[in-house]
Amino acid sequence: MLTRRAILAGMAAMAAMPGRAAPALQLLMVRRKGCVYCAQWDREIAPVYDRHPEGRAAPLLTVDLDGPYPDGLALARKPWLTPTFILLQGGVEMARFEGYPGRERFFGVLRDMLAQATG
């Protein structure tokens, strides 16, 4: 997608400028009411998310599947499955994982997403 490439190139150029910090990372969790896997994530991961290095590297932002979404997001495509975890950098999608991989794998998957986003 040309637009996404242009945005990513602009972000890379801004990050390379002296005196400018790279845009912050965030983890967007897309959920919906009644989602059993979202509830499982809430029980297993939510209480400890902020204490993990991955959680500190990408603070959590949650949104309902039907919105409203924060202004200025540049997503590769509209989420349709819940939960969907989208790693954002400056509001631009860098990586995505659809579904909940379980307590044992969640932070490993997030670690891989962070590595992919930071190159």
N, C-alpha and C positions, 0 to 999 in steps of 0.2 A: 504494500500500500504506500504510494508515494507520499501522501500527507504524513503518515506516521514516520517514514524515513526522514522527511524534512524536519519534523519536530524533534526526533532523536538527534539529528545532526546539529540542530540549533542548541539543544541541551548540552551536547558534548562540547560545542564551541564555548558556551557560557561557562561550563565547568573548568575549561582550560584557561580562562581568563584569570590573571593574577588578582588576588584579593576577593575573589568571589567563591562562596561555598557552593557545592553541588546541591541541587534541590533535595529536600528531605524525603526519605522513604516512608511509606505508609502501607499497611496491609488493609485492604478493603475486604470486608467479609459481607457478601451478599446473602441474605437469608430471607425466609418467609415464615409467617405464622403457621404453626403446625408441623414444621419440618423436624422429624425425629432426629436426624443427624445433626441439625443445628442445636437441638436440646442436648444431645450427647456431647457435642463440642463445649457447650456452656458448662456442663458438669465436669468434664475431664480437663479441658485446656484453659478456659476463661480464668479460673482462679489463680493459675500460675503463669499466664502468658507474659505479664510484665516483668516477671522475675527471671525469665530466660534471656540470654544474650540476643536471640533472634527477635524476641518481643520488644526489647529495648531498641534494637536497630530499626524496627518497622512498627511504630505504634499502630494500634488497631483502630479502625474506623468501620462502623457497621452501617448497613443500609438495607432497607427492605427491597426485595426483588422488584416490586412495582414502583419504587422510588418514594420520595424524591431523592435524586442523586445530587451530590455537591456540584456546583457550577464549575465549569472548566475542565472536566475530566475528558481524557482522550483514551477511550477504550477500543480495543481491537474489534470487539463485537459485543452486543448486548448479552448480559448473563441470562441464562434460562434455567439453570440447575442450581439447587441449593443444597448445602452451602457451596458458594464459589469464593475462592480466595484470590484476590488480584493484588499483586505487588505494584505499587505506584511510586513513581519518582517525579516529584513536581506535578502530580496529577496525570501523568502519562503512564499507561500500562507497560510494565516491563516484563512481567511473567504472570501466569495464571495457573491455578489448580482447581479443578472442579470435583466436588465431593469431599467427604471427610475421610482421610486415610486411617484414622484411629489414633489413639493415645500414643502408641509406640512409634508411629511413623510421622506424626504431624510436624514436629520440629525438624526432623531430617529433611522433609519435603520443603519446608520453609527455608532451611539452610541452603538447599540447592537453588531455590528461587532467588535468594539473596546473592549467591555466587554468580548466577546467570546475569542478574541485573548489574552487578558491580564489575563484571568482566573478569 
